[in-house]
Amino acid sequence: MTTAPSVAIATVAALLVYSFARAIRSPLRRWRRRATLQPRLDSVMVGRGLLLFGFVCLAVVVLTHVAEWLRVFPGMGWGLRSSPGHYLNFVSAVLGCGLLIVGMIWISFNTRRSS
């Protein structure tokens, strides 16, 4: 059956889009409210940038699985051990997970406490 992988891929893609939208929503609101058009580069923005890049890396992982499933770019050797597709998938997954963790830790240590 091909419905289970397609449902899983659609679910993961929807969660990534939702998480991406939540991560960039408040910086965009703050940027619109400012009188100057230059956004301030504070520590929370750096953490959100790390989160954004981590989400992009995980989106690349999802897209490589979609390309493997649809058999797009057969020269990439999807699913083979020492192929470029395997390394693209692996590096994107490791980098994405690592950047999400670092970004969350960065934000949690650098947020201003309101107390």
Phi and psi restraints in degrees (range 20) as a CNS / XPLOR table:
assign (resid 1 and name C) (resid 2 and name N)
       (resid 2 and name CA) (resid 2 and name C) 1.0 -102.6 20.0 2
assign (resid 2 and name N) (resid 2 and name CA)
       (resid 2 and name C) (resid 3 and name N) 1.0 2.0 20.0 2
assign (resid 2 and name C) (resid 3 and name N)
       (resid 3 and name CA) (resid 3 and name C) 1.0 -76.9 20.0 2
assign (resid 3 and name N) (resid 3 and name CA)
       (resid 3 and name C) (resid 4 and name N) 1.0 -33.5 20.0 2
assign (resid 3 and name C) (resid 4 and name N)
       (resid 4 and name CA) (resid 4 and name C) 1.0 -63.9 20.0 2
assign (resid 4 and name N) (resid 4 and name CA)
       (resid 4 and name C) (resid 5 and name N) 1.0 -47.6 20.0 2
assign (resid 4 and name C) (resid 5 and name N)
       (resid 5 and name CA) (resid 5 and name C) 1.0 -64.7 20.0 2
assign (resid 5 and name N) (resid 5 and name CA)
       (resid 5 and name C) (resid 6 and name N) 1.0 -37.5 20.0 2
assign (resid 5 and name C) (resid 6 and name N)
       (resid 6 and name CA) (resid 6 and name C) 1.0 -69.5 20.0 2
assign (resid 6 and name N) (resid 6 and name CA)
       (resid 6 and name C) (resid 7 and name N) 1.0 -35.7 20.0 2
assign (resid 6 and name C) (resid 7 and name N)
       (resid 7 and name CA) (resid 7 and name C) 1.0 -67.5 20.0 2
assign (resid 7 and name N) (resid 7 and name CA)
       (resid 7 and name C) (resid 8 and name N) 1.0 -41.1 20.0 2
assign (resid 7 and name C) (resid 8 and name N)
       (resid 8 and name CA) (resid 8 and name C) 1.0 -65.0 20.0 2
assign (resid 8 and name N) (resid 8 and name CA)
       (resid 8 and name C) (resid 9 and name N) 1.0 -42.4 20.0 2
assign (resid 8 and name C) (resid 9 and name N)
       (resid 9 and name CA) (resid 9 and name C) 1.0 -65.5 20.0 2
assign (resid 9 and name N) (resid 9 and name CA)
       (resid 9 and name C) (resid 10 and name N) 1.0 -41.9 20.0 2
assign (resid 9 and name C) (resid 10 and name N)
       (resid 10 and name CA) (resid 10 and name C) 1.0 -65.0 20.0 2
assign (resid 10 and name N) (resid 10 and name CA)
       (resid 10 and name C) (resid 11 and name N) 1.0 -38.9 20.0 2
assign (resid 10 and name C) (resid 11 and name N)
       (resid 11 and name CA) (resid 11 and name C) 1.0 -65.1 20.0 2
assign (resid 11 and name N) (resid 11 and name CA)
       (resid 11 and name C) (resid 12 and name N) 1.0 -46.1 20.0 2
assign (resid 11 and name C) (resid 12 and name N)
       (resid 12 and name CA) (resid 12 and name C) 1.0 -65.1 20.0 2
assign (resid 12 and name N) (resid 12 and name CA)
       (resid 12 and name C) (resid 13 and name N) 1.0 -40.6 20.0 2
assign (resid 12 and name C) (resid 13 and name N)
       (resid 13 and name CA) (resid 13 and name C) 1.0 -63.6 20.0 2
assign (resid 13 and name N) (resid 13 and name CA)
       (resid 13 and name C) (resid 14 and name N) 1.0 -41.6 20.0 2
assign (resid 13 and name C) (resid 14 and name N)
       (resid 14 and name CA) (resid 14 and name C) 1.0 -64.9 20.0 2
assign (resid 14 and name N) (resid 14 and name CA)
       (resid 14 and name C) (resid 15 and name N) 1.0 -40.3 20.0 2
assign (resid 14 and name C) (resid 15 and name N)
       (resid 15 and name CA) (resid 15 and name C) 1.0 -65.8 20.0 2
assign (resid 15 and name N) (resid 15 and name CA)
       (resid 15 and name C) (resid 16 and name N) 1.0 -37.5 20.0 2
assign (resid 15 and name C) (resid 16 and name N)
       (resid 16 and name CA) (resid 16 and name C) 1.0 -65.8 20.0 2
assign (resid 16 and name N) (resid 16 and name CA)
       (resid 16 and name C) (resid 17 and name N) 1.0 -42.1 20.0 2
assign (resid 16 and name C) (resid 17 and name N)
       (resid 17 and name CA) (resid 17 and name C) 1.0 -64.6 20.0 2
assign (resid 17 and name N) (resid 17 and name CA)
       (resid 17 and name C) (resid 18 and name N) 1.0 -42.3 20.0 2
assign (resid 17 and name C) (resid 18 and name N)
       (resid 18 and name CA) (resid 18 and name C) 1.0 -63.0 20.0 2
assign (resid 18 and name N) (resid 18 and name CA)
       (resid 18 and name C) (resid 19 and name N) 1.0 -44.8 20.0 2
assign (resid 18 and name C) (resid 19 and name N)
       (resid 19 and name CA) (resid 19 and name C) 1.0 -65.1 20.0 2
assign (resid 19 and name N) (resid 19 and name CA)
       (resid 19 and name C) (resid 20 and name N) 1.0 -39.7 20.0 2
assign (resid 19 and name C) (resid 20 and name N)
       (resid 20 and name CA) (resid 20 and name C) 1.0 -62.5 20.0 2
assign (resid 20 and name N) (resid 20 and name CA)
       (resid 20 and name C) (resid 21 and name N) 1.0 -43.4 20.0 2
assign (resid 20 and name C) (resid 21 and name N)
       (resid 21 and name CA) (resid 21 and name C) 1.0 -65.5 20.0 2
assign (resid 21 and name N) (resid 21 and name CA)
       (resid 21 and name C) (resid 22 and name N) 1.0 -38.7 20.0 2
assign (resid 21 and name C) (resid 22 and name N)
       (resid 22 and name CA) (resid 22 and name C) 1.0 -68.4 20.0 2
assign (resid 22 and name N) (resid 22 and name CA)
       (resid 22 and name C) (resid 23 and name N) 1.0 -34.7 20.0 2
assign (resid 22 and name C) (resid 23 and name N)
       (resid 23 and name CA) (resid 23 and name C) 1.0 -71.2 20.0 2
assign (resid 23 and name N) (resid 23 and name CA)
       (resid 23 and name C) (resid 24 and name N) 1.0 -32.7 20.0 2
assign (resid 23 and name C) (resid 24 and name N)
       (resid 24 and name CA) (resid 24 and name C) 1.0 -101.2 20.0 2
assign (resid 24 and name N) (resid 24 and name CA)
       (resid 24 and name C) (resid 25 and name N) 1.0 -0.7 20.0 2
assign (resid 24 and name C) (resid 25 and name N)
       (resid 25 and name CA) (resid 25 and name C) 1.0 -65.8 20.0 2
assign (resid 25 and name N) (resid 25 and name CA)
       (resid 25 and name C) (resid 26 and name N) 1.0 -51.4 20.0 2
assign (resid 25 and name C) (resid 26 and name N)
       (resid 26 and name CA) (resid 26 and name C) 1.0 -71.4 20.0 2
assign (resid 26 and name N) (resid 26 and name CA)
       (resid 26 and name C) (resid 27 and name N) 1.0 -35.5 20.0 2
assign (resid 26 and name C) (resid 27 and name N)
       (resid 27 and name CA) (resid 27 and name C) 1.0 -63.3 20.0 2
assign (resid 27 and name N) (resid 27 and name CA)
       (resid 27 and name C) (resid 28 and name N) 1.0 -33.2 20.0 2
assign (resid 27 and name C) (resid 28 and name N)
       (resid 28 and name CA) (resid 28 and name C) 1.0 -69.1 20.0 2
assign (resid 28 and name N) (resid 28 and name CA)
       (resid 28 and name C) (resid 29 and name N) 1.0 -36.9 20.0 2
assign (resid 28 and name C) (resid 29 and name N)
       (resid 29 and name CA) (resid 29 and name C) 1.0 -64.5 20.0 2
assign (resid 29 and name N) (resid 29 and name CA)
       (resid 29 and name C) (resid 30 and name N) 1.0 -44.5 20.0 2
assign (resid 29 and name C) (resid 30 and name N)
       (resid 30 and name CA) (resid 30 and name C) 1.0 -64.5 20.0 2
assign (resid 30 and name N) (resid 30 and name CA)
       (resid 30 and name C) (resid 31 and name N) 1.0 -37.2 20.0 2
assign (resid 30 and name C) (resid 31 and name N)
       (resid 31 and name CA) (resid 31 and name C) 1.0 -66.6 20.0 2
assign (resid 31 and name N) (resid 31 and name CA)
       (resid 31 and name C) (resid 32 and name N) 1.0 -37.4 20.0 2
assign (resid 31 and name C) (resid 32 and name N)
       (resid 32 and name CA) (resid 32 and name C) 1.0 -68.2 20.0 2
assign (resid 32 and name N) (resid 32 and name CA)
       (resid 32 and name C) (resid 33 and name N) 1.0 -33.3 20.0 2
assign (resid 32 and name C) (resid 33 and name N)
       (resid 33 and name CA) (resid 33 and name C) 1.0 -76.9 20.0 2
assign (resid 33 and name N) (resid 33 and name CA)
       (resid 33 and name C) (resid 34 and name N) 1.0 -20.2 20.0 2
assign (resid 33 and name C) (resid 34 and name N)
       (resid 34 and name CA) (resid 34 and name C) 1.0 -70.3 20.0 2
assign (resid 34 and name N) (resid 34 and name CA)
       (resid 34 and name C) (resid 35 and name N) 1.0 146.5 20.0 2
assign (resid 34 and name C) (resid 35 and name N)
       (resid 35 and name CA) (resid 35 and name C) 1.0 -73.8 20.0 2
assign (resid 35 and name N) (resid 35 and name CA)
       (resid 35 and name C) (resid 36 and name N) 1.0 -39.4 20.0 2
assign (resid 35 and name C) (resid 36 and name N)
       (resid 36 and name CA) (resid 36 and name C) 1.0 -88.1 20.0 2
assign (resid 36 and name N) (resid 36 and name CA)
       (resid 36 and name C) (resid 37 and name N) 1.0 153.2 20.0 2
assign (resid 36 and name C) (resid 37 and name N)
       (resid 37 and name CA) (resid 37 and name C) 1.0 -91.6 20.0 2
assign (resid 37 and name N) (resid 37 and name CA)
       (resid 37 and name C) (resid 38 and name N) 1.0 4.2 20.0 2
assign (resid 37 and name C) (resid 38 and name N)
       (resid 38 and name CA) (resid 38 and name C) 1.0 -93.5 20.0 2
assign (resid 38 and name N) (resid 38 and name CA)
       (resid 38 and name C) (resid 39 and name N) 1.0 117.9 20.0 2
assign (resid 38 and name C) (resid 39 and name N)
       (resid 39 and name CA) (resid 39 and name C) 1.0 -71.9 20.0 2
assign (resid 39 and name N) (resid 39 and name CA)
       (resid 39 and name C) (resid 40 and name N) 1.0 143.1 20.0 2
assign (resid 39 and name C) (resid 40 and name N)
       (resid 40 and name CA) (resid 40 and name C) 1.0 -79.3 20.0 2
assign (resid 40 and name N) (resid 40 and name CA)
       (resid 40 and name C) (resid 41 and name N) 1.0 135.4 20.0 2
assign (resid 40 and name C) (resid 41 and name N)
       (resid 41 and name CA) (resid 41 and name C) 1.0 -95.8 20.0 2
assign (resid 41 and name N) (resid 41 and name CA)
       (resid 41 and name C) (resid 42 and name N) 1.0 87.6 20.0 2
assign (resid 41 and name C) (resid 42 and name N)
       (resid 42 and name CA) (resid 42 and name C) 1.0 -103.0 20.0 2
assign (resid 42 and name N) (resid 42 and name CA)
       (resid 42 and name C) (resid 43 and name N) 1.0 -179.8 20.0 2
assign (resid 42 and name C) (resid 43 and name N)
       (resid 43 and name CA) (resid 43 and name C) 1.0 -68.1 20.0 2
assign (resid 43 and name N) (resid 43 and name CA)
       (resid 43 and name C) (resid 44 and name N) 1.0 -31.1 20.0 2
assign (resid 43 and name C) (resid 44 and name N)
       (resid 44 and name CA) (resid 44 and name C) 1.0 -69.6 20.0 2
assign (resid 44 and name N) (resid 44 and name CA)
       (resid 44 and name C) (resid 45 and name N) 1.0 -35.7 20.0 2
assign (resid 44 and name C) (resid 45 and name N)
       (resid 45 and name CA) (resid 45 and name C) 1.0 -65.7 20.0 2
assign (resid 45 and name N) (resid 45 and name CA)
       (resid 45 and name C) (resid 46 and name N) 1.0 -35.3 20.0 2
assign (resid 45 and name C) (resid 46 and name N)
       (resid 46 and name CA) (resid 46 and name C) 1.0 -64.1 20.0 2
assign (resid 46 and name N) (resid 46 and name CA)
       (resid 46 and name C) (resid 47 and name N) 1.0 -43.8 20.0 2
assign (resid 46 and name C) (resid 47 and name N)
       (resid 47 and name CA) (resid 47 and name C) 1.0 -62.6 20.0 2
assign (resid 47 and name N) (resid 47 and name CA)
       (resid 47 and name C) (resid 48 and name N) 1.0 -39.7 20.0 2
assign (resid 47 and name C) (resid 48 and name N)
       (resid 48 and name CA) (resid 48 and name C) 1.0 -69.9 20.0 2
assign (resid 48 and name N) (resid 48 and name CA)
       (resid 48 and name C) (resid 49 and name N) 1.0 -31.6 20.0 2
assign (resid 48 and name C) (resid 49 and name N)
       (resid 49 and name CA) (resid 49 and name C) 1.0 -65.0 20.0 2
assign (resid 49 and name N) (resid 49 and name CA)
       (resid 49 and name C) (resid 50 and name N) 1.0 -40.0 20.0 2
assign (resid 49 and name C) (resid 50 and name N)
       (resid 50 and name CA) (resid 50 and name C) 1.0 -63.4 20.0 2
assign (resid 50 and name N) (resid 50 and name CA)
       (resid 50 and name C) (resid 51 and name N) 1.0 -41.9 20.0 2
assign (resid 50 and name C) (resid 51 and name N)
       (resid 51 and name CA) (resid 51 and name C) 1.0 -62.2 20.0 2
assign (resid 51 and name N) (resid 51 and name CA)
       (resid 51 and name C) (resid 52 and name N) 1.0 -42.3 20.0 2
assign (resid 51 and name C) (resid 52 and name N)
       (resid 52 and name CA) (resid 52 and name C) 1.0 -61.8 20.0 2
assign (resid 52 and name N) (resid 52 and name CA)
       (resid 52 and name C) (resid 53 and name N) 1.0 -46.1 20.0 2
assign (resid 52 and name C) (resid 53 and name N)
       (resid 53 and name CA) (resid 53 and name C) 1.0 -65.6 20.0 2
assign (resid 53 and name N) (resid 53 and name CA)
       (resid 53 and name C) (resid 54 and name N) 1.0 -35.2 20.0 2
assign (resid 53 and name C) (resid 54 and name N)
       (resid 54 and name CA) (resid 54 and name C) 1.0 -64.4 20.0 2
assign (resid 54 and name N) (resid 54 and name CA)
       (resid 54 and name C) (resid 55 and name N) 1.0 -40.6 20.0 2
assign (resid 54 and name C) (resid 55 and name N)
       (resid 55 and name CA) (resid 55 and name C) 1.0 -64.4 20.0 2
assign (resid 55 and name N) (resid 55 and name CA)
       (resid 55 and name C) (resid 56 and name N) 1.0 -38.4 20.0 2
assign (resid 55 and name C) (resid 56 and name N)
       (resid 56 and name CA) (resid 56 and name C) 1.0 -64.4 20.0 2
assign (resid 56 and name N) (resid 56 and name CA)
       (resid 56 and name C) (resid 57 and name N) 1.0 -40.9 20.0 2
assign (resid 56 and name C) (resid 57 and name N)
       (resid 57 and name CA) (resid 57 and name C) 1.0 -63.7 20.0 2
assign (resid 57 and name N) (resid 57 and name CA)
       (resid 57 and name C) (resid 58 and name N) 1.0 -40.1 20.0 2
assign (resid 57 and name C) (resid 58 and name N)
       (resid 58 and name CA) (resid 58 and name C) 1.0 -70.3 20.0 2
assign (resid 58 and name N) (resid 58 and name CA)
       (resid 58 and name C) (resid 59 and name N) 1.0 -30.0 20.0 2
assign (resid 58 and name C) (resid 59 and name N)
       (resid 59 and name CA) (resid 59 and name C) 1.0 -66.6 20.0 2
assign (resid 59 and name N) (resid 59 and name CA)
       (resid 59 and name C) (resid 60 and name N) 1.0 -35.4 20.0 2
assign (resid 59 and name C) (resid 60 and name N)
       (resid 60 and name CA) (resid 60 and name C) 1.0 -63.4 20.0 2
assign (resid 60 and name N) (resid 60 and name CA)
       (resid 60 and name C) (resid 61 and name N) 1.0 -38.2 20.0 2
assign (resid 60 and name C) (resid 61 and name N)
       (resid 61 and name CA) (resid 61 and name C) 1.0 -61.4 20.0 2
assign (resid 61 and name N) (resid 61 and name CA)
       (resid 61 and name C) (resid 62 and name N) 1.0 -45.4 20.0 2
assign (resid 61 and name C) (resid 62 and name N)
       (resid 62 and name CA) (resid 62 and name C) 1.0 -62.6 20.0 2
assign (resid 62 and name N) (resid 62 and name CA)
       (resid 62 and name C) (resid 63 and name N) 1.0 -43.3 20.0 2
assign (resid 62 and name C) (resid 63 and name N)
       (resid 63 and name CA) (resid 63 and name C) 1.0 -66.6 20.0 2
assign (resid 63 and name N) (resid 63 and name CA)
       (resid 63 and name C) (resid 64 and name N) 1.0 -33.4 20.0 2
assign (resid 63 and name C) (resid 64 and name N)
       (resid 64 and name CA) (resid 64 and name C) 1.0 -67.7 20.0 2
assign (resid 64 and name N) (resid 64 and name CA)
       (resid 64 and name C) (resid 65 and name N) 1.0 -36.1 20.0 2
assign (resid 64 and name C) (resid 65 and name N)
       (resid 65 and name CA) (resid 65 and name C) 1.0 -69.3 20.0 2
assign (resid 65 and name N) (resid 65 and name CA)
       (resid 65 and name C) (resid 66 and name N) 1.0 -36.4 20.0 2
assign (resid 65 and name C) (resid 66 and name N)
       (resid 66 and name CA) (resid 66 and name C) 1.0 -64.6 20.0 2
assign (resid 66 and name N) (resid 66 and name CA)
       (resid 66 and name C) (resid 67 and name N) 1.0 -43.4 20.0 2
assign (resid 66 and name C) (resid 67 and name N)
       (resid 67 and name CA) (resid 67 and name C) 1.0 -64.2 20.0 2
assign (resid 67 and name N) (resid 67 and name CA)
       (resid 67 and name C) (resid 68 and name N) 1.0 -36.7 20.0 2
assign (resid 67 and name C) (resid 68 and name N)
       (resid 68 and name CA) (resid 68 and name C) 1.0 -66.4 20.0 2
assign (resid 68 and name N) (resid 68 and name CA)
       (resid 68 and name C) (resid 69 and name N) 1.0 -41.9 20.0 2
assign (resid 68 and name C) (resid 69 and name N)
       (resid 69 and name CA) (resid 69 and name C) 1.0 -67.1 20.0 2
assign (resid 69 and name N) (resid 69 and name CA)
       (resid 69 and name C) (resid 70 and name N) 1.0 -38.3 20.0 2
assign (resid 69 and name C) (resid 70 and name N)
       (resid 70 and name CA) (resid 70 and name C) 1.0 -86.8 20.0 2
assign (resid 70 and name N) (resid 70 and name CA)
       (resid 70 and name C) (resid 71 and name N) 1.0 -2.6 20.0 2
assign (resid 70 and name C) (resid 71 and name N)
       (resid 71 and name CA) (resid 71 and name C) 1.0 58.3 20.0 2
assign (resid 71 and name N) (resid 71 and name CA)
       (resid 71 and name C) (resid 72 and name N) 1.0 44.1 20.0 2
assign (resid 71 and name C) (resid 72 and name N)
       (resid 72 and name CA) (resid 72 and name C) 1.0 -89.4 20.0 2
assign (resid 72 and name N) (resid 72 and name CA)
       (resid 72 and name C) (resid 73 and name N) 1.0 144.7 20.0 2
assign (resid 72 and name C) (resid 73 and name N)
       (resid 73 and name CA) (resid 73 and name C) 1.0 52.6 20.0 2
assign (resid 73 and name N) (resid 73 and name CA)
       (resid 73 and name C) (resid 74 and name N) 1.0 68.3 20.0 2
assign (resid 73 and name C) (resid 74 and name N)
       (resid 74 and name CA) (resid 74 and name C) 1.0 -64.2 20.0 2
assign (resid 74 and name N) (resid 74 and name CA)
       (resid 74 and name C) (resid 75 and name N) 1.0 -19.7 20.0 2
assign (resid 74 and name C) (resid 75 and name N)
       (resid 75 and name CA) (resid 75 and name C) 1.0 -67.9 20.0 2
assign (resid 75 and name N) (resid 75 and name CA)
       (resid 75 and name C) (resid 76 and name N) 1.0 -16.7 20.0 2
assign (resid 75 and name C) (resid 76 and name N)
       (resid 76 and name CA) (resid 76 and name C) 1.0 -74.3 20.0 2
assign (resid 76 and name N) (resid 76 and name CA)
       (resid 76 and name C) (resid 77 and name N) 1.0 -15.5 20.0 2
assign (resid 76 and name C) (resid 77 and name N)
       (resid 77 and name CA) (resid 77 and name C) 1.0 66.0 20.0 2
assign (resid 77 and name N) (resid 77 and name CA)
       (resid 77 and name C) (resid 78 and name N) 1.0 49.4 20.0 2
assign (resid 77 and name C) (resid 78 and name N)
       (resid 78 and name CA) (resid 78 and name C) 1.0 -56.4 20.0 2
assign (resid 78 and name N) (resid 78 and name CA)
       (resid 78 and name C) (resid 79 and name N) 1.0 133.1 20.0 2
assign (resid 78 and name C) (resid 79 and name N)
       (resid 79 and name CA) (resid 79 and name C) 1.0 86.6 20.0 2
assign (resid 79 and name N) (resid 79 and name CA)
       (resid 79 and name C) (resid 80 and name N) 1.0 -11.9 20.0 2
assign (resid 79 and name C) (resid 80 and name N)
       (resid 80 and name CA) (resid 80 and name C) 1.0 -85.2 20.0 2
assign (resid 80 and name N) (resid 80 and name CA)
       (resid 80 and name C) (resid 81 and name N) 1.0 151.1 20.0 2
assign (resid 80 and name C) (resid 81 and name N)
       (resid 81 and name CA) (resid 81 and name C) 1.0 -67.1 20.0 2
assign (resid 81 and name N) (resid 81 and name CA)
       (resid 81 and name C) (resid 82 and name N) 1.0 -48.8 20.0 2
assign (resid 81 and name C) (resid 82 and name N)
       (resid 82 and name CA) (resid 82 and name C) 1.0 -107.4 20.0 2
assign (resid 82 and name N) (resid 82 and name CA)
       (resid 82 and name C) (resid 83 and name N) 1.0 40.6 20.0 2
assign (resid 82 and name C) (resid 83 and name N)
       (resid 83 and name CA) (resid 83 and name C) 1.0 -102.5 20.0 2
assign (resid 83 and name N) (resid 83 and name CA)
       (resid 83 and name C) (resid 84 and name N) 1.0 160.5 20.0 2
assign (resid 83 and name C) (resid 84 and name N)
       (resid 84 and name CA) (resid 84 and name C) 1.0 -61.2 20.0 2
assign (resid 84 and name N) (resid 84 and name CA)
       (resid 84 and name C) (resid 85 and name N) 1.0 -34.6 20.0 2
assign (resid 84 and name C) (resid 85 and name N)
       (resid 85 and name CA) (resid 85 and name C) 1.0 -63.9 20.0 2
assign (resid 85 and name N) (resid 85 and name CA)
       (resid 85 and name C) (resid 86 and name N) 1.0 -38.3 20.0 2
assign (resid 85 and name C) (resid 86 and name N)
       (resid 86 and name CA) (resid 86 and name C) 1.0 -64.2 20.0 2
assign (resid 86 and name N) (resid 86 and name CA)
       (resid 86 and name C) (resid 87 and name N) 1.0 -44.7 20.0 2
assign (resid 86 and name C) (resid 87 and name N)
       (resid 87 and name CA) (resid 87 and name C) 1.0 -70.9 20.0 2
assign (resid 87 and name N) (resid 87 and name CA)
       (resid 87 and name C) (resid 88 and name N) 1.0 -35.0 20.0 2
assign (resid 87 and name C) (resid 88 and name N)
       (resid 88 and name CA) (resid 88 and name C) 1.0 -61.8 20.0 2
assign (resid 88 and name N) (resid 88 and name CA)
       (resid 88 and name C) (resid 89 and name N) 1.0 -44.8 20.0 2
assign (resid 88 and name C) (resid 89 and name N)
       (resid 89 and name CA) (resid 89 and name C) 1.0 -64.7 20.0 2
assign (resid 89 and name N) (resid 89 and name CA)
       (resid 89 and name C) (resid 90 and name N) 1.0 -46.4 20.0 2
assign (resid 89 and name C) (resid 90 and name N)
       (resid 90 and name CA) (resid 90 and name C) 1.0 -65.7 20.0 2
assign (resid 90 and name N) (resid 90 and name CA)
       (resid 90 and name C) (resid 91 and name N) 1.0 -48.1 20.0 2
assign (resid 90 and name C) (resid 91 and name N)
       (resid 91 and name CA) (resid 91 and name C) 1.0 -65.2 20.0 2
assign (resid 91 and name N) (resid 91 and name CA)
       (resid 91 and name C) (resid 92 and name N) 1.0 -39.8 20.0 2
assign (resid 91 and name C) (resid 92 and name N)
       (resid 92 and name CA) (resid 92 and name C) 1.0 -64.8 20.0 2
assign (resid 92 and name N) (resid 92 and name CA)
       (resid 92 and name C) (resid 93 and name N) 1.0 -40.1 20.0 2
assign (resid 92 and name C) (resid 93 and name N)
       (resid 93 and name CA) (resid 93 and name C) 1.0 -66.5 20.0 2
assign (resid 93 and name N) (resid 93 and name CA)
       (resid 93 and name C) (resid 94 and name N) 1.0 -46.3 20.0 2
assign (resid 93 and name C) (resid 94 and name N)
       (resid 94 and name CA) (resid 94 and name C) 1.0 -66.5 20.0 2
assign (resid 94 and name N) (resid 94 and name CA)
       (resid 94 and name C) (resid 95 and name N) 1.0 -45.5 20.0 2
assign (resid 94 and name C) (resid 95 and name N)
       (resid 95 and name CA) (resid 95 and name C) 1.0 -64.6 20.0 2
assign (resid 95 and name N) (resid 95 and name CA)
       (resid 95 and name C) (resid 96 and name N) 1.0 -41.7 20.0 2
assign (resid 95 and name C) (resid 96 and name N)
       (resid 96 and name CA) (resid 96 and name C) 1.0 -63.3 20.0 2
assign (resid 96 and name N) (resid 96 and name CA)
       (resid 96 and name C) (resid 97 and name N) 1.0 -47.3 20.0 2
assign (resid 96 and name C) (resid 97 and name N)
       (resid 97 and name CA) (resid 97 and name C) 1.0 -64.6 20.0 2
assign (resid 97 and name N) (resid 97 and name CA)
       (resid 97 and name C) (resid 98 and name N) 1.0 -41.8 20.0 2
assign (resid 97 and name C) (resid 98 and name N)
       (resid 98 and name CA) (resid 98 and name C) 1.0 -64.1 20.0 2
assign (resid 98 and name N) (resid 98 and name CA)
       (resid 98 and name C) (resid 99 and name N) 1.0 -42.9 20.0 2
assign (resid 98 and name C) (resid 99 and name N)
       (resid 99 and name CA) (resid 99 and name C) 1.0 -68.8 20.0 2
assign (resid 99 and name N) (resid 99 and name CA)
       (resid 99 and name C) (resid 100 and name N) 1.0 -34.4 20.0 2
assign (resid 99 and name C) (resid 100 and name N)
       (resid 100 and name CA) (resid 100 and name C) 1.0 -63.8 20.0 2
assign (resid 100 and name N) (resid 100 and name CA)
       (resid 100 and name C) (resid 101 and name N) 1.0 -42.0 20.0 2
assign (resid 100 and name C) (resid 101 and name N)
       (resid 101 and name CA) (resid 101 and name C) 1.0 -66.5 20.0 2
assign (resid 101 and name N) (resid 101 and name CA)
       (resid 101 and name C) (resid 102 and name N) 1.0 -47.2 20.0 2
assign (resid 101 and name C) (resid 102 and name N)
       (resid 102 and name CA) (resid 102 and name C) 1.0 -63.5 20.0 2
assign (resid 102 and name N) (resid 102 and name CA)
       (resid 102 and name C) (resid 103 and name N) 1.0 -40.4 20.0 2
assign (resid 102 and name C) (resid 103 and name N)
       (resid 103 and name CA) (resid 103 and name C) 1.0 -63.9 20.0 2
assign (resid 103 and name N) (resid 103 and name CA)
       (resid 103 and name C) (resid 104 and name N) 1.0 -42.5 20.0 2
assign (resid 103 and name C) (resid 104 and name N)
       (resid 104 and name CA) (resid 104 and name C) 1.0 -66.4 20.0 2
assign (resid 104 and name N) (resid 104 and name CA)
       (resid 104 and name C) (resid 105 and name N) 1.0 -41.2 20.0 2
assign (resid 104 and name C) (resid 105 and name N)
       (resid 105 and name CA) (resid 105 and name C) 1.0 -64.9 20.0 2
assign (resid 105 and name N) (resid 105 and name CA)
       (resid 105 and name C) (resid 106 and name N) 1.0 -42.1 20.0 2
assign (resid 105 and name C) (resid 106 and name N)
       (resid 106 and name CA) (resid 106 and name C) 1.0 -59.2 20.0 2
assign (resid 106 and name N) (resid 106 and name CA)
       (resid 106 and name C) (resid 107 and name N) 1.0 -46.9 20.0 2
assign (resid 106 and name C) (resid 107 and name N)
       (resid 107 and name CA) (resid 107 and name C) 1.0 -66.1 20.0 2
assign (resid 107 and name N) (resid 107 and name CA)
       (resid 107 and name C) (resid 108 and name N) 1.0 -42.1 20.0 2
assign (resid 107 and name C) (resid 108 and name N)
       (resid 108 and name CA) (resid 108 and name C) 1.0 -66.3 20.0 2
assign (resid 108 and name N) (resid 108 and name CA)
       (resid 108 and name C) (resid 109 and name N) 1.0 -31.7 20.0 2
assign (resid 108 and name C) (resid 109 and name N)
       (resid 109 and name CA) (resid 109 and name C) 1.0 -85.4 20.0 2
assign (resid 109 and name N) (resid 109 and name CA)
       (resid 109 and name C) (resid 110 and name N) 1.0 -17.6 20.0 2
assign (resid 109 and name C) (resid 110 and name N)
       (resid 110 and name CA) (resid 110 and name C) 1.0 -113.3 20.0 2
assign (resid 110 and name N) (resid 110 and name CA)
       (resid 110 and name C) (resid 111 and name N) 1.0 7.3 20.0 2
assign (resid 110 and name C) (resid 111 and name N)
       (resid 111 and name CA) (resid 111 and name C) 1.0 -77.5 20.0 2
assign (resid 111 and name N) (resid 111 and name CA)
       (resid 111 and name C) (resid 112 and name N) 1.0 147.4 20.0 2
assign (resid 111 and name C) (resid 112 and name N)
       (resid 112 and name CA) (resid 112 and name C) 1.0 -82.4 20.0 2
assign (resid 112 and name N) (resid 112 and name CA)
       (resid 112 and name C) (resid 113 and name N) 1.0 131.1 20.0 2
assign (resid 112 and name C) (resid 113 and name N)
       (resid 113 and name CA) (resid 113 and name C) 1.0 -82.3 20.0 2
assign (resid 113 and name N) (resid 113 and name CA)
       (resid 113 and name C) (resid 114 and name N) 1.0 136.3 20.0 2
assign (resid 113 and name C) (resid 114 and name N)
       (resid 114 and name CA) (resid 114 and name C) 1.0 -89.5 20.0 2
assign (resid 114 and name N) (resid 114 and name CA)
       (resid 114 and name C) (resid 115 and name N) 1.0 7.9 20.0 2
